[in-house]
C-alpha cells in the first residue's frame, strides 16, 4: 500500500504536477461530466447553453463524447486513495451514482454516453469513431473507483456493462470479431475484462478476455514480425496491456511472450528520441530511423503514458531496472514536459509571456524551431487531454514495489510506503535532499562553488527489527558508482539486475542515504550520428534557438563546450546550461521547463569522432 502525503514531503516537480492536476480535476463541473450520459439516457433533451460546457472531443456532438469522464474517475480514484480526502470521495461517488441512474434509465446494462447502435454499426461494418474505446474508458474509470475508492456501486455498473457485452458478442464468429477489432481503435477492453475477472472470477468475464484478444496482431507479434513500422502507435499499446493483464490473471505464458516481443519490437530494437519517445506523426518510426522523423508531431502524449504503463508490467515481472529507467526518462521528458507547464525561462526569449502556462501538449515537437501547442481547459479534450489527468495522478504508484520480502525503490520521487512483514508494520519515506541537508557528505552550502553533479536522496526506514531486503535502482545514467550510506556509514553493496541490494535487520529508525553522480551526455540520432541532443541524468535538454546551429567541440564530452548558466537563485541551484566558444552561444534548459519558448532539440556537433551512449 502506497501513501503519499504532500504535507510531509519536500516540494518537487512531481508533487507540483500532481497538485496542479488535482486542482484541475476539481474545476471540472459535475454537469459537464454527466451531460453526455444524461443526454443518452433521455434525462435532458438539450444542451445547456452555458458557455462553459465542454467542446472539442467531449462535445455532445462528438462521437467519442464522455471519454474524459472515465479518465476523470480513474484519476480521482487514485487521488482519493493517496490523499484520503472525504470531499474528493463524496464528489466522485456522486458521479458514479448518477451514471448508475443513467444505466437504470437506459435498461439492459448500457451505461455509456454514446448510443448502443454505434456498436451494432461496427458489427455490420459501418464506420463510426471508436465506440469500443469510449466504453473502455468509462468502465476503466468505474472499476478504478471500486479498486481504489471502494465504491461498490461502480463495480455493479461495470458488471452490468459486462453482461451487455457478453450478450452482444456471444453470437459473433471469430472472423467477424477480428474484423471489428481491426476496424477501429478499441482501447484496452481486453485489459478491462482481465481486471474485472481478477475481482469476480466470473467465467463470463474470462470469456470476454479471449473474445477481445486481437488475434491477428498478437499472432504476428508472437512470430516476431515488425507490425509496428508506420502503424498508428497508440492503437496497439493498450491491446498489449490486455495481453499483459491476461497473463497475470490466467497464467498463460503465450500472453507474456507477446508482451516481451512487443517491447523489443517497439522499444529495445527501435531506438528512441532523447526524450524516450518513439513515435512521430502518430505512427511508429522505423528502427534506427529517428533523424528522418524529427517533427512538429513527435511523441504523442498518449503513447508516452501507455508505454510507461507497459514498462511497469515488465518491471513487476522481471525486476529489471531498464524498465524503471524507461519510466523515469519518459516521466520527465514526456509527462512533465507535456502537461501543466509553467515556464521559468520566458525572460530569455524576448516574448511577451509574463506568466507562460500550458495545460496539455498533444505532441512534443523535436524539429529545429519547435514550439509546443497547448490545449485549453474546456475546448479540446483530445485523447491526450484524457491521459493527462491519469498520468499526473498515478505518478506515486510507481515509486515502490513489493515482492515477497523485498521492497524495490524504482523511482527517486518523494513518497511514503507502508506494508507488513510477518504481521509487523514497515514504513519507508523517501525524499530528495537539499544541499543544506548534505551533512553525510561532509560538505555545506559554502564549500560547493558550482552546481553539484550529483543528486542526494534520503530514505527513512522503520523496519520494526525485521530482516528484509531493499533494492535501490541504479540508473543507466550514473556517471560513476553510486555511494550508499546506512546510518552515516558508507557500505559496499551487491548489484543485482540493476539494483543495489541491501539486506539487513532494519531497526526502528534507520536512515539510508544514496548519492547518484551525473554528467551531461550526448544522445545521438542513429541514422545521423553527428547530430546529438543533450541529457543530464534522466533530464533531456533543448536549446533556446529558432533554427539549427552547428556546435563545435568534442561530441564525446559536451562539458568541454557547455557550462552552467545562471546557476544560483537565492537558496536554490538552477538547471540551465549554455555553450561557450561558439560563434553564437545557445542557452539550454530542461525540455520539461519549456512552455511557449521556441526551441531546438538536436544539433550537429563537429569535432571529434561521433560516439553514442546507447
Backbone torsions as a table, in degrees:
resi	resn	phi	psi	omega
1	UNK	NA	127.4	-179.5
2	UNK	-107.2	127.4	175.8
3	UNK	-121.8	122.5	175.8
4	UNK	-114.5	123.2	-177.1
5	UNK	-124.0	107.9	-174.2
6	UNK	-60.3	-34.5	-176.4
7	UNK	-61.0	-22.9	-178.4
8	UNK	-100.0	3.5	-171.1
9	UNK	-120.4	148.3	174.2
10	UNK	-65.4	155.6	176.5
11	UNK	-63.5	145.4	171.4
12	UNK	-151.4	166.9	176.1
13	UNK	-60.1	-34.0	-179.4
14	UNK	-65.7	-48.6	179.7
15	UNK	-64.3	-35.6	178.6
16	UNK	-62.9	-46.1	-179.4
17	UNK	-65.2	-42.2	-179.2
18	UNK	-61.6	-42.2	-177.1
19	UNK	-77.2	-31.8	172.2
20	UNK	-67.1	-35.9	175.8
21	UNK	-62.7	-43.5	179.7
22	UNK	-62.9	-40.9	178.1
23	UNK	-61.9	-37.7	177.4
24	UNK	-67.6	-43.4	177.9
25	UNK	-56.8	-38.9	180.0
26	UNK	-67.9	-30.6	-176.8
27	UNK	-72.0	-26.8	-179.3
28	UNK	-67.9	130.6	-173.7
29	UNK	-85.4	152.6	177.3
30	UNK	-60.3	-42.9	-177.9
31	UNK	-60.6	-39.9	179.3
32	UNK	-71.2	-36.9	176.8
33	UNK	-64.1	-34.3	-173.5
34	UNK	-97.2	-11.5	-173.9
35	UNK	-52.1	-52.2	-177.6
36	UNK	-67.5	-29.3	177.5
37	UNK	-68.8	-46.8	179.6
38	UNK	-65.7	-37.6	179.1
39	UNK	-63.2	-45.3	-179.4
40	UNK	-67.1	-31.8	-179.8
41	UNK	-84.5	0.1	179.4
42	UNK	74.5	20.6	-179.3
43	UNK	-88.1	-14.8	168.0
44	UNK	-137.8	153.3	-176.0
45	UNK	-119.1	4.4	173.7
46	UNK	-157.9	158.0	-177.4
47	UNK	-76.9	140.1	173.4
48	UNK	-58.8	132.2	-178.2
49	UNK	-83.0	4.4	175.5
50	UNK	-56.1	133.7	-177.2
51	UNK	-69.4	-9.6	-178.0
52	UNK	-92.2	10.5	177.6
53	UNK	-68.1	163.6	-179.8
54	UNK	-77.8	139.1	176.0
55	UNK	-120.1	-162.8	-179.0
56	UNK	63.3	-135.8	-174.4
57	UNK	-75.6	-8.2	175.9
58	UNK	-105.9	8.6	176.9
59	UNK	-65.3	149.3	178.1
60	UNK	-61.9	-17.4	-179.4
61	UNK	-90.7	-4.7	-175.8
62	UNK	-92.8	143.5	-176.9
63	UNK	-72.5	-13.4	176.3
64	UNK	-113.9	27.1	177.4
65	UNK	-56.6	148.5	177.2
66	UNK	87.2	-9.4	177.7
67	UNK	-57.4	-42.5	-176.7
68	UNK	-59.9	-33.4	-179.1
69	UNK	-60.5	-38.9	176.7
70	UNK	-62.5	-44.3	177.9
71	UNK	-65.7	-38.8	178.1
72	UNK	-60.1	-44.8	179.0
73	UNK	-63.2	-41.8	179.7
74	UNK	-62.2	-44.3	179.4
75	UNK	-66.7	-43.4	179.8
76	UNK	-64.2	-38.2	179.0
77	UNK	-58.5	-42.3	179.2
78	UNK	-68.1	-37.8	178.6
79	UNK	-69.5	-35.3	174.9
80	UNK	-60.6	-43.6	-177.9
81	UNK	-65.4	-44.8	-174.4
82	UNK	-83.4	-26.7	-175.8
83	UNK	-101.4	-21.1	-179.8
84	UNK	53.5	47.5	-177.3
85	UNK	-102.2	112.3	-177.8
86	UNK	-59.8	-31.2	-179.0
87	UNK	-69.2	-36.4	175.9
88	UNK	-64.8	-43.0	-178.6
89	UNK	-65.2	-41.5	180.0
90	UNK	-61.7	-41.4	-177.6
91	UNK	-69.4	-45.2	179.1
92	UNK	-65.7	-37.9	177.1
93	UNK	-61.0	-35.9	178.1
94	UNK	-63.2	-42.2	178.2
95	UNK	-62.0	-42.6	177.9
96	UNK	-61.5	-46.1	179.6
97	UNK	-57.9	-42.5	-178.4
98	UNK	-69.3	-36.2	175.2
99	UNK	-65.6	-37.0	175.9
100	UNK	-62.1	-41.3	176.3
101	UNK	-61.4	-40.8	178.1
102	UNK	-65.4	-39.1	178.0
103	UNK	-62.1	-44.0	178.8
104	UNK	-65.0	-35.7	179.4
105	UNK	-68.7	-36.8	179.0
106	UNK	-70.7	-35.2	-175.1
107	UNK	67.0	157.5	177.4
108	UNK	79.3	4.1	175.9
109	UNK	95.5	-8.8	-177.6
110	UNK	-72.8	122.5	-176.3
111	UNK	-127.7	25.9	-167.9
112	UNK	-109.0	160.9	-175.2
113	UNK	-87.2	10.7	178.8
114	UNK	-127.0	162.8	-179.1
115	UNK	-71.5	147.3	174.9
116	UNK	-58.5	-31.7	-175.8
117	UNK	-61.7	-22.0	177.4
118	UNK	-59.0	-41.5	178.5
119	UNK	-67.5	-39.3	178.7
120	UNK	-67.9	-32.8	174.6
121	UNK	-62.5	-45.4	178.4
122	UNK	-60.2	-39.2	-178.3
123	UNK	-59.5	-35.6	-179.8
124	UNK	-101.1	12.9	171.3
125	UNK	88.8	9.9	177.9
126	UNK	-85.2	131.1	-174.1
127	UNK	-74.9	134.5	173.2
128	UNK	-150.4	154.0	-171.8
129	UNK	-81.3	97.9	161.9
130	UNK	51.4	54.4	177.4
131	UNK	-66.1	-35.4	176.7
132	UNK	-60.6	-39.2	179.3
133	UNK	-58.8	-47.0	179.8
134	UNK	-61.0	-47.1	-178.3
135	UNK	-61.8	-40.0	178.9
136	UNK	-60.5	-48.3	-175.2
137	UNK	-63.8	-37.8	178.9
138	UNK	-66.2	-48.3	179.8
139	UNK	-65.7	-35.3	176.5
140	UNK	-58.5	-48.1	179.7
141	UNK	-62.9	-40.7	179.2
142	UNK	-66.7	-43.6	-179.4
143	UNK	-66.3	-36.3	175.5
144	UNK	-64.3	-34.1	176.0
145	UNK	-63.6	-30.5	174.7
146	UNK	-76.4	-47.1	-173.3
147	UNK	-70.1	-37.8	-175.3
148	UNK	-101.1	-27.9	-173.5
149	UNK	-120.2	6.7	172.0
150	UNK	58.6	37.1	179.0
151	UNK	-91.7	105.7	-176.8
152	UNK	-69.4	-32.1	178.9
153	UNK	-63.2	-38.5	178.0
154	UNK	-59.4	-41.6	177.4
155	UNK	-65.1	-40.1	177.7
156	UNK	-59.2	-43.6	179.2
157	UNK	-60.5	-47.1	-176.7
158	UNK	-64.0	-39.8	179.5
159	UNK	-64.8	-38.0	176.1
160	UNK	-66.9	-37.7	175.2
161	UNK	-63.0	-40.9	179.0
162	UNK	-62.1	-38.5	176.2
163	UNK	-60.8	-40.6	178.7
164	UNK	-61.6	-46.5	-178.2
165	UNK	-68.4	-33.4	178.0
166	UNK	-64.2	-45.2	178.7
167	UNK	-66.5	-37.9	-178.0
168	UNK	-65.9	-36.6	-172.3
169	UNK	-99.5	-10.9	-169.3
170	UNK	-64.9	-24.8	179.9
171	UNK	-104.8	11.0	178.9
172	UNK	-88.7	124.0	-179.6
173	UNK	-73.9	167.1	-172.1
174	UNK	-61.1	-43.0	-178.1
175	UNK	-65.7	-42.7	178.2
176	UNK	-63.8	-40.9	179.1
177	UNK	-64.5	-41.7	177.6
178	UNK	-61.7	-40.3	178.3
179	UNK	-63.9	-39.7	178.0
180	UNK	-62.9	-43.5	-177.5
181	UNK	-69.5	-29.7	176.3
182	UNK	-79.0	-16.4	-170.3
183	UNK	-81.3	-28.5	-173.4
184	UNK	-144.8	170.5	173.7
185	UNK	-83.6	110.9	-171.3
186	UNK	-95.1	-3.6	-178.0
187	UNK	69.5	-148.5	-174.8
188	UNK	-108.1	44.7	-177.0
189	UNK	-62.0	-37.3	179.2
190	UNK	-62.0	-41.6	177.1
191	UNK	-63.4	-40.2	179.6
192	UNK	-60.7	-46.0	179.8
193	UNK	-64.5	-36.4	177.6
194	UNK	-66.5	-41.2	176.1
195	UNK	-61.1	-41.9	-179.7
196	UNK	-67.7	-42.4	178.8
197	UNK	-61.5	-35.9	177.7
198	UNK	-60.5	-29.6	179.7
199	UNK	-84.6	-45.2	-168.7
200	UNK	-96.6	-29.0	-171.8
201	UNK	57.8	25.6	179.4
202	UNK	-81.8	127.0	-176.7
203	UNK	-62.4	-29.0	175.6
204	UNK	-60.1	-41.2	-178.1
205	UNK	-70.8	-32.6	175.0
206	UNK	-66.8	-39.8	177.7
207	UNK	-63.6	-34.7	178.2
208	UNK	-66.4	-31.4	175.5
209	UNK	-55.7	-51.3	-176.3
210	UNK	-73.5	-30.2	178.3
211	UNK	-63.1	-36.7	-177.3
212	UNK	-98.8	15.2	170.6
213	UNK	-71.0	127.3	179.8
214	UNK	-85.5	86.1	-168.9
215	UNK	-61.6	-43.2	-176.6
216	UNK	-62.4	-40.9	176.7
217	UNK	-68.0	-49.6	-175.1
218	UNK	-62.2	-40.7	-179.4
219	UNK	-64.6	-40.6	179.2
220	UNK	-65.6	-42.8	178.5
221	UNK	-63.3	-44.3	-179.2
222	UNK	-58.0	-32.7	179.4
223	UNK	-85.7	2.8	175.4
224	UNK	79.2	15.4	179.5
225	UNK	-74.6	142.0	175.0
226	UNK	-80.5	91.5	179.7
227	UNK	-94.8	6.3	-172.4
228	UNK	-100.2	-38.1	-174.9
229	UNK	-50.9	125.8	179.7
230	UNK	65.4	15.0	177.4
231	UNK	-99.4	147.9	178.4
232	UNK	-52.9	125.2	-167.2
233	UNK	-73.1	-45.9	-168.9
234	UNK	-79.5	-15.5	-177.9
235	UNK	-61.5	-45.1	-169.9
236	UNK	-86.3	-23.2	-175.2
237	UNK	-62.2	-48.2	177.4
238	UNK	-62.7	-27.3	176.8
239	UNK	-70.2	-33.8	175.3
240	UNK	-71.3	-30.8	169.8
241	UNK	-54.9	-38.3	178.6
242	UNK	-61.1	-43.6	177.3
243	UNK	-62.7	-40.3	-179.0
244	UNK	-62.8	-48.0	-178.7
245	UNK	-70.8	-33.7	177.0
246	UNK	-62.2	-39.1	175.9
247	UNK	-59.6	-42.6	-176.3
248	UNK	-67.6	-33.7	-175.5
249	UNK	-96.4	-18.4	179.3
250	UNK	-110.1	-21.6	-176.5
251	UNK	76.1	9.3	-176.5
252	UNK	-77.5	113.2	-173.3
253	UNK	-62.3	-28.4	179.7
254	UNK	-55.7	-39.4	-179.2
255	UNK	-65.4	-41.8	178.8
256	UNK	-63.4	-40.8	179.7
257	UNK	-60.9	-39.9	178.4
258	UNK	-61.3	-43.2	-179.8
259	UNK	-63.9	-45.2	-177.6
260	UNK	-65.6	-40.8	178.5
261	UNK	-68.0	-40.6	179.0
262	UNK	-60.2	-43.1	179.0
263	UNK	-60.5	-42.8	178.8
264	UNK	-63.6	-42.9	179.7
265	UNK	-65.1	-41.0	-172.6
266	UNK	-87.6	-26.6	-172.1
267	UNK	-125.0	-67.1	-170.7
268	UNK	-60.2	-43.0	-176.5
269	UNK	-92.2	-4.5	-173.8
270	UNK	-98.9	-32.8	-174.3
271	UNK	84.6	168.5	-176.2
272	UNK	-148.3	165.4	169.2
273	UNK	-72.1	169.8	-178.3
274	UNK	-60.3	-26.1	179.8
275	UNK	-74.6	-16.4	-174.7
276	UNK	104.0	-14.4	-177.2
277	UNK	-75.8	153.6	-178.7
278	UNK	-116.2	-19.1	-169.0
279	UNK	-98.7	157.6	175.2
280	UNK	-152.3	134.4	-176.2
281	UNK	62.4	26.8	-179.5
282	UNK	68.5	9.3	176.6
283	UNK	-122.6	161.7	178.6
284	UNK	-71.0	130.2	171.6
285	UNK	-70.1	147.1	176.2
286	UNK	-61.8	154.7	179.2
287	UNK	-56.1	128.8	175.8
288	UNK	67.3	20.0	-177.3
289	UNK	-119.5	38.3	-175.7
290	UNK	-68.5	-31.6	-176.7
291	UNK	-60.7	-33.8	-178.5
292	UNK	-81.6	-3.7	-176.7
293	UNK	-118.4	15.0	170.9
294	UNK	-63.2	134.1	-163.2
295	UNK	-162.4	155.5	169.1
296	UNK	-72.3	-9.6	-178.5
297	UNK	-114.1	33.7	-179.9
298	UNK	-81.4	155.5	167.3
299	UNK	51.8	73.3	173.8
300	UNK	-62.4	134.3	-176.9
301	UNK	-57.1	-41.4	-179.6
302	UNK	-60.9	-37.8	179.1
303	UNK	-64.3	-43.4	177.9
304	UNK	-57.5	-52.2	-176.9
305	UNK	-60.9	-46.1	-174.9
306	UNK	-71.7	-34.0	175.2
307	UNK	-71.3	-32.7	174.0
308	UNK	-62.3	-42.4	177.7
309	UNK	-62.3	-40.6	179.3
310	UNK	-65.4	-37.5	179.1
311	UNK	-60.7	-31.0	-177.3
312	UNK	-78.2	-29.3	168.4
313	UNK	-57.8	-49.7	-176.2
314	UNK	-67.1	-35.2	176.8
315	UNK	-65.0	-42.2	177.7
316	UNK	-60.5	-40.6	-176.6
317	UNK	-73.5	-39.5	-168.8
318	UNK	-106.4	-26.9	-172.1
319	UNK	67.5	17.6	-178.9
320	UNK	-82.5	125.8	-174.5
321	UNK	-63.9	-20.5	-176.7
322	UNK	-62.6	-28.2	-179.9
323	UNK	-75.9	-35.8	174.4
324	UNK	-72.7	-31.6	172.9
325	UNK	-60.0	-45.7	179.5
326	UNK	-60.5	-44.3	179.1
327	UNK	-58.0	-46.7	-176.7
328	UNK	-63.3	-46.5	-177.4
329	UNK	-62.1	-40.2	-179.7
330	UNK	-77.7	-26.7	176.9
331	UNK	-63.2	-50.3	-177.2
332	UNK	-73.2	-40.9	-170.6
333	UNK	-101.5	5.4	175.5
334	UNK	-127.1	-73.8	-176.0
335	UNK	-59.9	-49.8	-179.2
336	UNK	-73.3	-29.1	-178.7
337	UNK	-78.6	-20.4	-172.9
338	UNK	-113.4	5.3	-179.3
339	UNK	-142.3	143.2	173.8
340	UNK	51.9	55.7	-178.8
341	UNK	-80.5	141.3	168.1
342	UNK	-143.9	104.6	-168.0
343	UNK	-69.9	142.5	172.3
344	UNK	-102.4	1.5	-165.0
345	UNK	-124.7	15.0	-175.1
346	UNK	-63.2	-26.1	-177.8
347	UNK	-67.6	-15.5	-177.9
348	UNK	-87.6	-10.5	-169.7
349	UNK	-106.8	-7.4	-177.4
350	UNK	58.5	27.7	176.0
351	UNK	-101.7	157.4	-176.6
352	UNK	-90.0	73.4	178.6
353	UNK	-130.9	74.0	-175.7
354	UNK	-61.3	-32.7	175.9
355	UNK	-132.6	77.8	-173.0
356	UNK	-77.0	119.7	-177.4
357	UNK	-136.9	163.7	174.9
358	UNK	-156.9	149.1	-178.6
359	UNK	-92.3	-60.7	-177.5
360	UNK	-147.1	130.4	173.7
361	UNK	-103.6	113.0	-179.6
362	UNK	-55.0	-45.6	179.5
363	UNK	-117.3	164.1	170.7
364	UNK	-118.4	93.4	-178.6
365	UNK	-58.1	146.4	-179.9
366	UNK	-138.9	17.5	176.1
367	UNK	-88.0	173.8	177.9
368	UNK	-66.6	131.0	-178.6
369	UNK	75.5	41.0	-178.4
370	UNK	-77.3	156.0	171.8
371	UNK	-152.0	131.5	179.9
372	UNK	-72.5	140.7	175.3
373	UNK	-109.4	124.3	-171.2
374	UNK	-105.1	135.1	172.9
375	UNK	-80.5	159.0	-178.1
376	UNK	-93.5	175.0	-175.8
377	UNK	-71.9	-30.3	-174.7
378	UNK	-135.5	5.0	-173.6
379	UNK	-109.2	-6.9	-173.9
380	UNK	-120.8	-65.4	179.5
381	UNK	54.9	44.9	171.2
382	UNK	-60.5	168.7	174.5
383	UNK	-56.4	-35.4	-179.3
384	UNK	-72.2	-26.4	171.6
385	UNK	-60.2	-39.0	-178.9
386	UNK	-69.5	-47.6	-179.6
387	UNK	-71.4	-19.6	173.7
388	UNK	-54.3	-51.2	-173.7
389	UNK	-71.7	-32.3	176.0
390	UNK	-70.0	-47.0	-174.9
391	UNK	-60.7	-39.2	-177.8
392	UNK	-84.9	0.7	172.4
393	UNK	-101.1	-19.5	-173.8
394	UNK	-101.5	3.4	-173.5
395	UNK	-51.6	-48.1	-171.8
396	UNK	-82.0	-5.0	175.2
397	UNK	-66.9	-22.9	-167.6
398	UNK	-111.4	22.3	176.6
399	UNK	-82.5	-50.8	-177.8
400	UNK	-114.8	144.6	172.3
401	UNK	-130.0	149.7	-179.6
402	UNK	-126.1	132.4	177.6
403	UNK	-144.3	111.3	-175.8
404	UNK	61.7	-125.9	177.9
405	UNK	-103.8	31.4	177.9
406	UNK	-119.1	139.3	173.7
407	UNK	-118.1	125.6	179.5
408	UNK	-99.8	130.7	172.4
409	UNK	-98.5	99.5	-171.2
410	UNK	-89.9	-33.5	-176.6
411	UNK	-130.2	151.4	-178.6
412	UNK	-97.4	62.1	179.7
413	UNK	-117.5	152.1	178.7
414	UNK	-68.8	120.4	-176.6
415	UNK	-160.8	160.6	175.3
416	UNK	-124.0	148.3	178.8
417	UNK	-135.4	143.9	170.0
418	UNK	-136.7	142.4	-179.8
419	UNK	-153.1	-171.7	176.7
420	UNK	-135.0	138.9	168.9
421	UNK	-122.2	123.8	178.2
422	UNK	52.0	40.2	175.7
423	UNK	81.0	2.0	-179.7
424	UNK	-111.5	138.8	-176.4
425	UNK	-72.1	140.2	175.2
426	UNK	-129.9	133.0	176.4
427	UNK	-128.6	145.1	177.9
428	UNK	-134.2	135.9	177.3
429	UNK	-130.8	126.6	-179.2
430	UNK	-118.5	135.8	174.4
431	UNK	-144.3	153.5	170.8
432	UNK	-82.7	136.7	-178.2
433	UNK	-87.6	141.3	169.9
434	UNK	-78.8	165.0	-176.4
435	UNK	-59.2	-37.1	-178.0
436	UNK	-69.4	-11.4	177.6
437	UNK	-95.2	6.0	-174.7
438	UNK	-80.3	43.8	-176.9
439	UNK	-63.4	-32.6	-177.1
440	UNK	-68.4	-23.2	-176.0
441	UNK	-91.8	-1.5	178.0
442	UNK	76.1	17.1	178.8
443	UNK	-114.4	168.8	170.8
444	UNK	-145.4	176.5	-171.7
445	UNK	-63.2	-22.8	-176.8
446	UNK	-86.6	-19.5	-177.3
447	UNK	-95.7	-8.9	178.0
448	UNK	-97.4	107.1	-168.2
449	UNK	-93.3	-17.1	176.0
450	UNK	-141.4	169.1	-173.2
451	UNK	-55.2	127.6	-177.1
452	UNK	-63.4	146.1	177.3
453	UNK	-102.2	43.3	178.9
454	UNK	-161.1	151.0	174.0
455	UNK	-109.8	138.5	-178.9
456	UNK	-112.3	134.7	178.6
457	UNK	-130.3	150.2	178.4
458	UNK	-126.6	134.6	176.9
459	UNK	-125.8	121.3	176.7
460	UNK	-95.2	125.1	-175.6
461	UNK	-119.0	122.2	173.0
462	UNK	-111.5	95.0	-170.1
463	UNK	-97.5	-4.4	174.8
464	UNK	60.2	37.0	176.3
465	UNK	58.0	43.1	179.0
466	UNK	-120.2	149.7	177.1
467	UNK	-92.8	123.3	173.1
468	UNK	-156.2	176.8	-173.5
469	UNK	-114.4	134.6	170.1
470	UNK	-112.6	128.7	179.4
471	UNK	-115.1	116.5	-177.5
472	UNK	-100.8	124.3	-179.4
473	UNK	-63.0	134.1	173.9
474	UNK	-105.4	106.9	-168.4
475	UNK	-71.7	159.4	-179.2
476	UNK	-61.4	-25.2	-170.9
477	UNK	-89.1	3.9	-179.7
478	UNK	-55.1	131.2	178.2
479	UNK	-79.1	-27.9	174.5
480	UNK	-158.0	-176.8	-173.3
481	UNK	-60.9	137.1	176.3
482	UNK	-70.5	144.4	175.3
483	UNK	-100.0	129.3	179.0
484	UNK	-124.6	132.3	177.5
485	UNK	-126.0	142.3	173.5
486	UNK	-119.9	120.6	-177.7
487	UNK	52.5	39.9	174.6
488	UNK	87.7	-8.6	-178.1
489	UNK	-104.0	123.9	178.0
490	UNK	-66.7	139.7	-177.3
491	UNK	-122.7	156.4	166.3
492	UNK	-89.2	148.1	-176.3
493	UNK	-140.9	151.6	174.9
494	UNK	-84.9	142.2	176.5
495	UNK	-105.8	127.4	-178.8
496	UNK	-136.3	118.8	176.9
497	UNK	55.6	36.0	178.2
498	UNK	81.9	17.6	-179.7
499	UNK	-129.0	144.0	168.9
500	UNK	-79.3	126.7	-173.6
501	UNK	-100.3	119.5	-179.9
502	UNK	-119.3	103.9	178.9
503	UNK	-114.6	124.9	-178.6
504	UNK	-168.4	172.0	168.8
505	UNK	-83.6	116.0	-175.6
506	UNK	-90.9	129.1	-176.1
507	UNK	-82.6	-160.9	-175.7
508	UNK	-80.0	-25.1	-179.1
509	UNK	-151.5	68.8	175.9
510	UNK	-87.9	149.4	178.6
511	UNK	-124.3	125.1	176.2
512	UNK	-109.7	128.0	174.3
513	UNK	-113.8	136.6	176.0
514	UNK	-134.7	135.5	-175.8
515	UNK	-116.0	122.9	-174.4
516	UNK	-114.0	102.6	179.3
517	UNK	-69.1	143.5	179.8
518	UNK	-141.1	165.9	177.2
519	UNK	-156.2	160.9	175.6
520	UNK	-73.0	131.8	-179.7
521	UNK	-129.3	164.8	175.1
522	UNK	-101.2	149.1	178.2
523	UNK	-125.4	113.1	-171.2
524	UNK	-86.2	158.8	165.2
525	UNK	-89.5	118.8	-172.0
526	UNK	-61.2	-29.2	-179.4
527	UNK	-95.3	4.5	175.7
528	UNK	-152.7	72.3	-163.9
529	UNK	-67.5	-11.7	175.2
530	UNK	-92.2	4.0	172.8
531	UNK	-99.4	125.2	-175.1
532	UNK	-134.5	155.7	165.2
533	UNK	-110.6	174.9	-174.4
534	UNK	-124.7	139.6	-176.9
535	UNK	-143.8	132.3	177.2
536	UNK	-120.4	118.5	-169.6
537	UNK	60.1	-134.5	177.1
538	UNK	-89.6	3.0	-169.9
539	UNK	-95.9	117.9	175.8
540	UNK	-82.9	144.1	-178.0
541	UNK	-114.8	154.3	173.8
542	UNK	-133.0	149.3	178.0
543	UNK	-89.2	138.3	178.3
544	UNK	-81.1	73.9	-177.4
545	UNK	-136.0	139.2	-177.4
546	UNK	-88.9	-0.1	-179.2
547	UNK	-152.1	163.3	177.0
548	UNK	-70.5	133.0	177.6
549	UNK	-131.5	141.9	177.9
550	UNK	-79.0	133.8	175.6
551	UNK	-109.2	137.2	-178.2
552	UNK	-108.4	127.2	179.1
553	UNK	162.2	-172.1	-178.6
554	UNK	-83.1	109.5	-175.3
555	UNK	-64.2	-21.6	179.4
556	UNK	-84.5	-8.8	-175.9
557	UNK	-140.9	77.7	-175.9
558	UNK	-62.3	-23.7	180.0
559	UNK	-73.9	-3.7	172.8
560	UNK	-79.3	-18.2	178.0
561	UNK	-129.7	14.8	176.6
562	UNK	-135.0	141.6	174.7
563	UNK	-132.4	164.6	175.9
564	UNK	-61.6	147.3	-177.3
565	UNK	-126.9	127.8	177.5
566	UNK	50.1	54.6	-165.2
567	UNK	-66.2	-33.0	-167.9
568	UNK	-130.1	130.3	169.4
569	UNK	-124.8	117.4	-179.4
570	UNK	50.2	-119.9	-177.2
571	UNK	-93.2	12.0	-171.8
572	UNK	-121.7	139.1	169.8
573	UNK	-82.8	137.1	-179.8
574	UNK	-103.2	174.5	-164.8
575	UNK	-111.5	0.5	-172.8
576	UNK	-74.8	155.5	172.0
577	UNK	-130.3	162.7	170.3
578	UNK	-148.3	152.8	176.4
579	UNK	-76.6	159.4	175.6
580	UNK	-132.6	157.3	175.7
581	UNK	60.4	33.1	175.4
582	UNK	-111.1	163.0	175.9
583	UNK	-58.5	-45.5	174.0
584	UNK	-132.0	118.0	-178.2
585	UNK	-82.5	153.5	-171.0
586	UNK	-124.4	135.5	171.9
587	UNK	-82.0	136.1	176.7
588	UNK	-119.0	134.2	-179.7
589	UNK	-135.9	157.5	175.4
590	UNK	-57.6	137.8	-179.1
591	UNK	-60.3	-31.5	-178.5
592	UNK	-70.0	-15.9	178.7
593	UNK	-90.5	-9.2	-178.3
594	UNK	-82.0	132.5	-179.9
595	UNK	-116.6	-79.9	-179.3
596	UNK	-107.0	4.9	179.9
597	UNK	-73.6	150.8	173.0
598	UNK	-83.5	138.7	-174.1
599	UNK	-147.8	164.6	175.5
600	UNK	-133.8	137.2	-174.4
601	UNK	-96.0	-45.5	-174.6
602	UNK	-108.3	139.9	-178.2
603	UNK	-133.8	141.0	169.8
604	UNK	-71.5	132.9	177.5
605	UNK	-119.1	122.4	-179.7
606	UNK	-110.1	129.4	-179.2
607	UNK	167.4	-107.9	-178.4
608	UNK	-77.7	176.9	178.7
609	UNK	-64.4	141.6	178.0
610	UNK	-60.2	145.5	-179.9
611	UNK	-146.6	130.2	-178.5
612	UNK	-101.6	147.9	177.2
613	UNK	-97.6	0.9	-174.7
614	UNK	-144.8	NA	NA
